[in-house]
Amino acid sequence: MTEQIQNSLRESKTARWIALLFVSLTLVAGYYFADVMSPLKSMLTENAKYAWDGNEYGFFTGAYSWLVVLGFLILGGIMLDKSGIRFTGIMFSIIMIIGAFLNYYALSDTFLNGGFGFDFLSSFMKDYNPSVKLAAAGYAIFGLGIEILGVTGSRIVVKWFKGKEMAFAMALQVAFGRLGMLWVFWQAPRLAGEGEIVTRPIALGLVILVIGFLTYLVYSVMDFKLDKQEVIDLSDEKEEFKFSDLGKILTNKAFWYIAMLCVLFYSAVFPFMKYAPDLMVNKFLVLKKTAGDIPSLLPLGTMLLTPVVGLFLDFKGKSASIMIFGSLLLILVHLGFAFGPANQWFAIGLMMILGVSFSFVPGAMWPSVPSIVKEQYLGTAYSLIFWIQNWGLMGFPMLIGWALEKYNPGITEQLQGGADVHYDYTVPMIIFAATGFLGLLFAFLLKVEDKKKGYGLELPNKIPVN
């Protein structure tokens, strides 16, 4: 049995890194589409063809998490633990594609000119544009797919890299995924062009998702071969997930501290990134077609720094301390955007610091989860954290959209009429800073709990070879 495991694909450095590459390509495709509308916000709200307002954009952005918070993500995590990586990943890759297509159709000329479904969607919630409602439905379906695929990706890294370069592998997966975000912020507004044809970048995202689905099929072949090679007869590996295991997870204080840090930290980053290009246009007077350039520095920074953080965690540790430091940086960035000067170089500096924060906290947080829960319900634990996170990802965009309209009365109508006016983003940035402060408190509590229980969050992840 030992010889069989030693000769498995997992023990080949080349094989496990190739497996990671194929899965990461699928996630790149998902992360591209997840942010494809973010650098287009100004076009959607200022162009009378689409005629969205701040509330509608917040409604659409929050829709990402609708199905997730209804509990489907938790069911997906349980499905992952019971049905396996291959079935779960393939199924939800297809769901992503379906949701993305609806998002595309909602903004196409066919639908906007009264195509299939337009009259029905015009018959209810009449304060909302029909295209907003259909795009939101598609984004909700897509959001469920990418979130469960994200859980699956984390589970895959643990499967192939536990006891090896796990934090580094997770960091590389995250960094590679940020490539999709970097690309979309830089490329989407340019592809939309002077004509502000937002369906162009959305269509490209749809094509990339199909390519990502094909790369996951290739990974699935490798995963099947690994399972055939490794038939491990250990109770920890063979013990099946039971619904009673939810209680073991939910009564773990460290789990809740990580979950609360996750929801608060990500609520101060991802919803912010949905509005960051518009912030650049309104406060820093950046052109709409280049509005994503400065925000793209965040994924660029995380791509470069997150693998370094992963290596440090593998060989030196200090996960809890790094989460605290990253949370502090997040607060400083949002206060800087709220009260700092309207200088583009200042904005560039803040985005680079936010990139450091976004490397430190997720880079330390996700590899910490296997230290506090058993592997047989790791998929469920990850899905619960993602589920809790998505309450914030649903609520905060709507809160920010409401705040923009509340504290900028009449601005949307003036912009659509061609007036030279701008949104004031001070209140939304204060909201983001307050959220970051709450996240910092839970990072401190996690470090205290680690000292009490000895989870080893400050220890290196890599098991030394004797």
N, C-alpha and C positions, 0 to 999 in steps of 0.2 A: 504493500500500500504506500509506504514512504517513497519507494522508487517511482511509483506511478505519479505521485504528487510532484516530485522533484523534476520529472520530465514533462510536466504540463506546460501549457502556453503561458500560464501565469508566471512561471519561473524564467521565462525568456524575456529579457528586457525589451528586445525589439518587438515581440508580440504584444506585450501589455501596453507599450506606448503607441503602437499602431491601433490597438483597440480603442485607446483613449482618443486618438485623432479622429476616428470615424464617428464616435459618439459626439465629440466636440463640434464636428462639422454640422451635425443635426441641430445642436444647440445654437450655433452661430446663426443658422437660418431662422430659428425661433426668435432669438434676441433681435435680429434685424427687423423682423416684422413687428415685434412688440413695441418698438420705438419709431416705426415708420411715420406715424402721424405727428410725433412731437415737434420736429422742425417745420411742420406744415401748418402749425396752429394759426399763425398770422394770416396765412392765405385763406384758411377756412373761415376766419372771423371777419376779415376785411373784404373778401371777394363776395359780391352780391349773388354770384352764381350758387354759392354754398350757403351763405348767410347764417352761419353758426354764431352764437354768442358765447360769452365766457361760461355761463351756466351749462350750456349744451356741451361745450368741450369738456367741462368737468364731469358731466353726466356720462359722456362717451368713455372718457379715460377710466372712470371708476367702474365701468361695466366689465373691465378686464377680470374683476374678482367676483362678479355676481354668482356664477355657478360654483366657484371655489368655496366661498363662505357658506353656501347652502349645504356643504358637507361632502360634495362630490370628490374633493381633493383627498379627504380622509379615506373615502371608499377606494380611491385610486391607490393610496398607500397600502391599504389592506390587500387590494388586488395584486399589488407588486410583491408583497410578502407571500401571498398564497399562489399566484399564477406565474410569477417570475418576470424577469427582466425583458425577455424577448416579446412575449405577448403584450405586456403593458406598453412598452415603447412603441411597437408597431401600431397598436390601436390608437394611441393618443397622438402619434405623428399624423395619422389620417384625420383625426378630429381637428388638429391645428389647421390643416389645409382647407377643410370645410368652412371653418370660421373665417379664415383669411379671404376666401372667395366671397362670402357674404359682405365682408368689409369693403372689398373692391367694388362689388356690384352696387352697394349703397351710394357710392360717389361717382358712378359712371353716368354718362349722358343718357344712357338707356333708361335708368331708373329715375333720374332727375326730371326727365321729360315725360313722366307718367307711366313708366314701365311696370312690369308685374310686381304687385305688392304695394305700389305707391298709394293707391286709393285706400286700401285697408289700413296702412300705417298712418294715413292722414285722418282717420276716423276716431282716434282716441289720443289722449295726452296731447291736445292740440297746441299747447304751448311749446312743444318740441317739434323741430323740423323732421319730416319723415325720414330723411337720409340719416339723421342723427340716431333715430330709433333702430333702423336696420343695421347701421354700422356698429351700434352698441351691442346688438344681439350677436353679430358676427364676432366682435371683439371678446364677448363673454365666452363664446364657444372656443375661440382661439386661446384665450387666457387659461381655461381649464386644461387644454392640451399641453401648453408649454409649461405650466406649473407642475403637472404630473411628470412630464418629461424631465424637468429639472430635478425632481425627487429621484427619478430613475437614474439620472446621470450621477448623482451623488452615491447612490447605491452601487452603481457599476464601479466607481472608483474604489469604494471600500472592498468590493469583491476581488478586484485585480491587484490592489496595492496595499492591503492591510499588512502591517509589519514591514512594509518597504518604504517607498517614497510617497506616502499617502497625502500628506499636507501639500507637498510640491505638486503632485498630480492634480489634487483638487484646485490648487492655485492656478495651474496651467489651464485647467478646464474653464475656470472662471475667466482668466485672462483671454483665452481664445474666444469665449463667448462675447466678451466686450468688443472683440473685433467687429461683430455685427452691429453693435451700438455705434462704434466709431464710424464705420462705413455709412450708416444711415444718416447720422447727423451731418456729415460732410456732403453726402451725395444726394439725399432726397430732395432738398430744395433746389439744387442745381438741375436735377432731372425733371422736376416739375416745370422749370423754366420760367421765362417772362410771362408766358400765358397762364401760369399757375394751374397746370394740369396735374392735379394731385394723384390721379389714378396711375400715372406712369411709375412712380416709385412703389406704389402699392402692388402693381402688376409684377414688377421685378421681384418684390418680396414673395409673392405667390410662387413664382418660378423657383426661387431659391429654396422655399419650403419643400417643393417636390424633390429637388436635388438632395436635400437633407434627409428626406424619407428614404431615398435610395441608399445613402451612406449608412443609415441605421440597419437596413437589410443586410448590408455587407458585415457590419458588426455582429449581427445576430448569428451569422454563420460561425464566426469565431467563438461566440459565447456558447453555442451548441457544442462545438468541439471541446471547449474547456470543460463543460459539464460531463461530457462523455469520458474525459480523461480523469477527472477528479470525482470519485465517489467516496466522499469522506465520511467515515463512520464515527462521528463524534456527537455526543448528545447536544452540545451547544448548536451544532450546525443542523441537526436533523429535527430538533424540537420545533413543531409547527406553531405558527402564530395562533393565539386564542384571543377572543374578544376581551377576556379578563385581563389580558396584558395591557389594555388601555389604562386600567387602574394603576398598574405599576409605573407607567409613564407619567400619568397625570398627578401622582402623589410625590413626584420627584421635584424638589425645590429647584435644583440646578437646571432641570429641563425648563421650568417656568421662567427662570431668570434669562436663559438663552432665548426663549421664545419672545419674551417681552422686549429684550434688547433688539431682537430681530425685527419685530413689528415697528418699533419706534425708530430704529436706525434707517430701515428701508423706506419708511414713510417720509423721512426727511431727505431721502435721496431720489428714489424713482419718481414720485409725484413732482418733486422739484425739477427733474430732468424733462418732464412733460411740458413744463412751462419755461425752462431755461432759455430756449431760443427766442421766445416771445419777450422774456426779460431783457435779453440782449438788444432786441429791436426797440423796446420802449424806454429802457433806462440808459443803455450805452449807445443807442442810435446806430446800431449795426444794420446793414441792408438785409432785407428779407431773404434774398437768395444766398447770403452767407451767414444767416442767423445761427446755423448749427456749428460753425467753425470753432468758436470758443468753447461751447459745451462739449465738443468732441475731444477736448483735451482731457476730460475725465476718463473716458474709456481708454484713451491712449496712455495716460499715466498708469491706470490699473493694469493694462497689458504688460507694461514694463516692470512694474514694482511688485505686483501680486506674486509672481513666481519667486522673487527674492524673499518675500515674506514667508512663503511656503517652505523654502529651503531653511530659513532661520528657525521656523517652528519644528521642522523635522530634526534638526541637529542641536538646537539650543532651547527650544520651548518658549515659555513666557506668554502663552496664549491669552490668559486673563488680563495681564498687564497691557498687552498690545490692544485689546478691545477697549480698555479704558482710555488709552492715549488717542486711538482713532475717534472715539466719541467726542473727546475734547476738541479735536480739530474740526469736526463737523459743526459744532456750535459756533466756533469762531468764524467759519466760512459764511454761515447764514447771517450772522450779525454784521459781517462785512458787507454782504449784499444789501442788507437793510439800511445801513447807516453810512456806508463808505461812499467815496466820490464816484461820479459817473465817468470813470476813466477806463478805457478798454484794457490798458495794461494792468490796472488793478483787478479787473474782472478775470483776466488771464491768470494772474497770480492766485486768485481765490479758487479758480477751477482746478489748478494744479494741486493746491492743498487739499481740495475735496477728493482729488484722485488718490492722494496718499491715504486719507481717511478711509476711502472706499476699498483700498487694498488691505489696510490693517484689520478692520473689523470683520468683514466676511472671510478674509483669508485665515483669521484665527478662529472664527465662530464655527464654521461648518465642520472642520476636522475635530472640533471638540465634542461634537455630539456622540460619536462612537465611544468616547471615554465615560459617558454617563448613562448609556442605555445598552442593553444586550443586542447582539447582532441579529437575532432572529426576529426582532420587531423594530429594527433600525429604519426600514422603509416607512413603517407607520409613524415612528417618531419624527422623521424628516417631514412627512406629509402633514402632521399636526402643526409643526412649526411653520411650514409654508401656509397652512390654512389660517393660522393666527395672523401671520404676516399680511395675508390678503385682506383682512378686515381693514387694515390701515391703507393698503393700496386701493381699496374701494372707496373708503371714506374721505381720505385726504384730498384727492383731486377734486371731489365735489365741494369740499370745504374751501379749497383755494379758489375754485371757480366762483363760488358764492361770495367770498371775500373781495375778489377782483370787481365783481359787479356792484357789491354793496358800497365799497369805498372809492369806486370810480363811476358814479352815476352818469348815465348818458353817453359814456365814452364809446361804447360799441356802436351805437347808432351814428355818432359823429364820424367814426372811422369808416363805416360802410358808406357814408355820404361823401367821403373824400376829404374830410377835415384833417388838418395836421395837428393831431392831439396824441397823447400817450397815456398808457396805464401807469399808475403809481403802484409799485410792487412792495412797498414798505411793510404793510400789514401781513401779506402772505409770508414774507421772509421772517418776520417775528414769530409767526406760527411755526415755521420749520425749525427755528432756533430753540423754541420752547420744547418741541418734540425731541430734539437732540439732547437737551438737558435731562429729560426724563429717561432717555436711553442710557445716559451716563450713570444714573443712579443704579440701574439694574446691572450694569457692568461691574460696579463696585460690589454689589450684593453677590454676584457670581464669584468674584474672587474670594470673598469671605467664606462662601459655602464650600468652595474648593479646598480652602485651608481646613475646614471642619471635617469634610468627608474624605479628603485625600483622593480626589478623582485624577490628579496628576495633570491638570491643565497647564501648569507651569513647567512640566517636564517635556523633554524631546519626544516627538512622535515616532521616530525611527528606532526600531529595535536593533541594538548592536549585534553584529555577527561575531560569535566566538571563534 
